[in-house]
Amino acid sequence: MNDEFTKAYLQDKGALNGCWINEQKVDANGKKRLQHNDVLRFGKSQIKYKFVDVRQEKLEKEASDSDGDQQVDRRRAFDMEAA
C-alpha cells in the first residue's frame, strides 16, 4: 500500500502564521510526517495528533464481544443444568 494512504502528513500551503509540529516550524509549502502525540499549532490553536490503529481497535472489540458471548453461553448452560 502507498505511504500516502498509511501515514499522516501535515503540509503548510502558505498559512499566514505558519504551521508548527512540536514547536518546530514546517517550511512554507513543506510537508512533514506526523507521529503519535505530536502537537500541531496553527496560529494560536493547538491540536494533539493521536494515531489510532483501526485494526487493533477492531481486534479489541471482537475480543470483548466474544468474551460477552462466552459469558452468555456459560450462563445459559448453567440455567439448563439447574432446571
QUIRAVEN-V773761 format. One record per residue. RES is the residue in one letter. PSI is psi as a letter, one per 20 degrees, with the letter a starting at -180 (NA if undefined). Layout:
# QUIRAVEN-V773761
RES,PSI / RES,PSI
This chain:
# QUIRAVEN-V773761
M,q / N,p / D,h / E,h / F,i / T,i / K,q / A,q / Y,q / L,p / Q,p / D,o / K,k / G,k / A,p / L,g / N,j / G,r / C,q / W,q / I,o / N,l / E,j / Q,p / K,p / V,p / D,q / A,p / N,j / G,r / K,p / K,q / R,p / L,q / Q,q / H,p / N,j / D,q / V,o / L,p / R,p / F,o / G,c / K,i / S,p / Q,q / I,p / K,p / Y,p / K,p / F,p / V,o / D,o / V,h / R,g / Q,g / E,g / K,g / L,g / E,g / K,g / E,h / A,g / S,h / D,g / S,h / D,g / G,g / D,g / Q,h / Q,g / V,g / D,g / R,g / R,g / R,g / A,g / F,g / D,g / M,h / E,h / A,h / A,NA
